[in-house]
Amino acid sequence: MANVFSRLRIWDGTSGDYLDADSIALEEGRIAAVGKGWRGENCAGLTVIPGLIDAHVHMVLDPSLKSAMAQVAESDDTIRAKLPGRAEAMVRAGITSARDLGGGAWLELELRDRIAAGEVIGPRLVCAGQPITSVGGHCHFWNGEAASGAEAEEVVERQRAAGVDLIKVMATGGNLTPKSRPSDAQFDGGEMRAIVAAAARFGFPVAAHCHGTSGIRNAARAGVRTIEHCSWLGADGKRGAYDPVVAREIVRQGIWVSPTVNAGWARFGEAFAKVVTAGFRAMKQQGCRLVASTDAGIPNVHHHDLARALPVFARLAELTPVQTLRAATSDCAQAIGLGGLTGRVAEGFAADLVFLGGDPLADLGALAQPVRVVAAGRMLGAQVV
């Protein structure tokens, strides 16, 4: 029997405004129908939107730990014990799907499968497993080092055997790893193309961690699915090395940009914001497509804080509320391979819904206080975290 919610204000994940509809029927974890004037649970005064999606999280990382070495020192059992709490907090905050982009022991895959089996409350997860990195490179402690194309293929094969959903490659260095420079490319163009080809043989898309412009260029030419961070760092390590030729290649290849803007970016000063906004503006003018992501798990970036991050993302990227919400729902679903399943309030899609007391198309701050969340048909009360 279907659950029917009526007298709602409905935003469907794609439209520019609310639908001329006020009722949703759910059945067997799916949206059975969307209509008008039906009898059901009276939700007068509430707005419903698709469940939020974070395109870049690390479930195994503890945001209270400040260094990579502190993270690596945690035992697998300690990490396992923390994972269910993080996952449940995400759902109760309105995040019903997420893409995990790296861990060292496939513990996030265990969590993914427990959530799918209904053993743990959490978002639908898409997982990359151990990222491919250079020897001693960014996140080398996650066991994905490769000194050659052949070794990179071995890393890909190991992830396939573990049951991943996609491949992650560290195209540049990163901040979390000692002696790693975010501005430096870790693989040249030929190596990146070989990694993307190796992943494609198993049907895997590739997400590429890219801070430096040289690494962004290599990833774009190789045809990755998403570019993470896309910081446009020059050789001096500073932002502002935007390259319009590379941006056009991103558009030509149909690549999504996942810039990992978290709520903490609100603390940065005007000079930083000016450079970041200029980069977003230039990319959008070329036609680059942006999705919402936070890099949750790194220091001080909590897994459940996407709703707090979205107003910051909107301000820096000069996005309207509707554009921002699309980046966190239907567009994000498409980018991470879930476009036919979630991210929309439409017949046949997964019953992933967030009920709000406010008007998110006017004020993204309304996202921070969900009244109720439905994840894959499972109804949960919201949790203030």
Stockholm file with secondary structure:
# STOCKHOLM 1.0

chainA/1-385         MANVFSRLRIWDGTSGDYLDADSIALEEGRIAAVGKGWRGENCAGLTVIPGLIDAHVHMVLDPSLKSAMAQVAESDDTIRAKLPGRAEAMVRAGITSARDLGGGAWLELELRDRIAAGEVIGPRLVCAGQPITSVGGHCHFWNGEAASGAEAEEVVERQRAAGVDLIKVMATGGNLTPKSRPSDAQFDGGEMRAIVAAAARFGFPVAAHCHGTSGIRNAARAGVRTIEHCSWLGADGKRGAYDPVVAREIVRQGIWVSPTVNAGWARFGEAFAKVVTAGFRAMKQQGCRLVASTDAGIPNVHHHDLARALPVFARLAELTPVQTLRAATSDCAQAIGLGGLTGRVAEGFAADLVFLGGDPLADLGALAQPVRVVAAGRMLGAQVV
#=GR chainA/1-385 SS CCEEEESCEECCSSSSSCCSCCEEEEETTEEEEEESSCCSEECTTCEEEECEEEEEECTTCCTTCCSHHHHHHSCHHHHHHHHHHHHHHHHHTTEEEEEECCCSSSHHHHHHHHHHTTSSCCCEEEECCSCBBCTTCTTGGGSCBCSSHHHHHHHHHHHHHHTCSSEEEECBCCSSSTTCCTTSBSSCHHHHHHHHHHHHTTTCCEEEEEEEHHHHHHHHHHTCSEEEEEEEECTTSCBCCCCHHHHHHHHHTTCEEECCCCGGGGGSCHHHHHHHHHHHHHHHHHTCEECCCCCBTSTTCCTTCHHHHHHHHHHHHTCCHHHHHHHTTHHHHHHTTCTTTSSSCSTTSBCCEEEESSCTTTCGGGGGSEEEEEETTEEEECCCC
#=GC SS_cons         CCEEEESCEECCSSSSSCCSCCEEEEETTEEEEEESSCCSEECTTCEEEECEEEEEECTTCCTTCCSHHHHHHSCHHHHHHHHHHHHHHHHHTTEEEEEECCCSSSHHHHHHHHHHTTSSCCCEEEECCSCBBCTTCTTGGGSCBCSSHHHHHHHHHHHHHHTCSSEEEECBCCSSSTTCCTTSBSSCHHHHHHHHHHHHTTTCCEEEEEEEHHHHHHHHHHTCSEEEEEEEECTTSCBCCCCHHHHHHHHHTTCEEECCCCGGGGGSCHHHHHHHHHHHHHHHHHTCEECCCCCBTSTTCCTTCHHHHHHHHHHHHTCCHHHHHHHTTHHHHHHTTCTTTSSSCSTTSBCCEEEESSCTTTCGGGGGSEEEEEETTEEEECCCC
//
